[in-house]
């Protein structure tokens, strides 16, 4: 049976070959409870894909920081939502969080040692290969959506083989 686009196979327990999705997107309520929902779902998806626990936990921390920053510094998307997504590639995982933008641009701060906050994007920067911001000027300009993304290295705990899908597979 052909694989679904955006999926790969790995050998699970008992030699059973399993198909695992390599990307997910969620539209979540613009509330603090969405941080845990997204983090748990991402870690579960990465674990099922055979990603090392440490890598999955780092990705969980990054998505938590990005959503928390959106909740604190930005406005919601229409419908009072925040959009989160992740894509697992051969050697990295890209995490993205989209919101309605805010009065400032996301940037790494250098808080004092006694500051209560201000370390979120510094953590994202340290754990990521690279990170950035995509705004309305990067798209069609119709939607005020701002996306902060981060790419982390992906290390696997078991043998996996990513499958590249094409229109011939349909």
C-alpha positions in Angstrom: 0.0 0.0 0.0 1.4 3.5 -0.9 2.3 5.9 1.9 0.3 9.0 2.5 2.1 12.2 1.4 4.0 13.6 4.4 4.6 10.3 6.1 7.3 7.7 6.6 7.6 4.1 7.8 9.6 2.6 10.6 9.8 -0.9 12.1 8.1 -1.0 15.4 7.9 -3.7 18.1 7.6 -7.2 16.8 8.9 -6.1 13.3 5.6 -4.4 12.4 6.1 -1.6 9.9 4.2 1.5 10.9 3.3 4.6 9.0 3.8 7.9 10.9 2.7 11.4 9.9 5.5 13.8 9.5 3.5 17.0 9.8 0.6 18.4 11.8 -1.3 21.6 12.1 -3.6 22.7 14.9 -5.9 25.7 15.3 -6.2 26.1 19.1 -8.0 28.6 21.3 -6.0 31.7 22.2 -5.7 30.6 25.8 -2.9 29.3 28.1 -4.3 25.8 28.1 -3.3 25.5 24.4 0.4 25.5 25.4 0.1 22.1 27.1 -2.2 20.7 24.4 0.3 21.6 21.6 3.3 20.5 23.6 1.9 17.0 24.4 0.7 16.5 20.9 4.1 17.4 19.4 6.1 15.3 21.8 3.7 12.3 21.1 4.0 12.7 17.4 7.8 13.0 17.5 8.1 10.0 19.9 5.9 7.9 17.6 8.2 8.9 14.7 11.2 7.5 16.6 12.8 10.8 17.5 15.0 10.7 20.6 13.3 11.8 23.8 15.7 14.7 24.4 15.0 16.0 20.9 11.3 15.7 21.4 11.5 17.5 24.8 13.6 20.3 23.3 10.9 20.7 20.6 8.2 20.7 23.3 10.0 23.5 25.1 10.3 25.5 21.9 6.6 25.2 21.0 5.7 26.1 24.5 7.8 29.3 24.4 6.5 30.3 21.0 2.9 29.9 22.0 3.4 31.6 25.3 5.0 34.6 23.5 2.1 34.8 21.1 -0.4 34.8 24.0 1.6 37.4 25.9 2.6 39.8 23.1 0.3 39.3 20.2 -3.4 39.3 19.3 -5.3 36.2 18.3 -6.1 35.1 14.7 -9.8 35.5 13.7 -11.9 33.2 15.8 -9.7 33.9 18.9 -7.2 31.2 17.8 -3.5 30.5 17.5 -2.2 28.2 14.8 0.6 25.8 15.5 2.3 23.4 13.1 5.3 21.2 12.8 7.0 19.3 10.0 9.5 16.5 10.6 12.2 16.3 7.9 15.0 13.8 7.5 17.4 15.6 9.9 15.3 18.5 11.5 11.9 19.4 12.7 10.3 22.8 11.9 7.9 24.3 14.4 5.7 27.3 13.6 3.3 29.4 15.6 1.0 31.9 13.9 -1.0 34.7 15.6 -2.6 38.1 14.7 0.6 40.1 15.3 1.3 42.6 18.0 2.8 46.1 18.6 6.4 44.8 18.6 8.5 42.4 16.5 9.7 39.2 18.1 13.3 39.6 19.2 15.8 37.9 21.6 16.1 40.0 24.8 18.9 40.1 27.3 17.0 40.3 30.6 18.8 41.0 33.9 19.5 38.0 36.2 16.6 38.9 38.4 14.0 39.6 35.6 10.9 37.4 35.8 10.6 37.0 32.1 12.1 37.9 28.7 14.1 34.7 28.1 11.7 32.8 25.7 13.2 33.6 22.4 16.7 33.3 23.8 15.8 29.7 24.7 14.4 29.1 21.3 17.5 30.6 19.7 19.8 28.3 21.8 17.9 25.1 21.0 17.4 25.8 17.3 19.5 25.6 14.2 17.8 28.8 13.1 14.6 30.7 13.8 12.7 33.6 12.2 9.6 35.5 11.6 7.3 35.5 8.6 4.8 38.3 8.3 2.2 39.7 5.9 4.9 41.2 3.7 6.1 37.6 3.0 2.7 36.5 1.8 -0.3 38.1 0.0 -0.7 40.9 2.4 -4.4 40.3 3.0 -4.0 38.6 6.4 -2.2 40.2 9.4 -0.9 36.8 10.4 2.6 36.7 11.9 4.4 33.3 12.1 7.4 32.7 14.3 9.2 29.5 13.3 12.2 27.5 14.6 14.1 24.6 13.1 15.6 22.1 15.5 18.0 19.2 14.7 16.2 15.8 14.8 17.9 12.8 16.1 16.3 9.4 15.9 16.4 6.6 18.4 15.4 3.9 15.9 15.9 3.3 12.2 13.4 5.4 10.2 13.3 6.1 6.5 11.5 9.2 5.3 9.5 8.7 2.1 9.3 11.6 -0.3 5.8 11.6 -1.9 5.1 12.8 -5.4 2.1 13.2 -7.6 3.1 9.8 -9.1 2.2 8.2 -5.8 -1.4 9.3 -6.0 
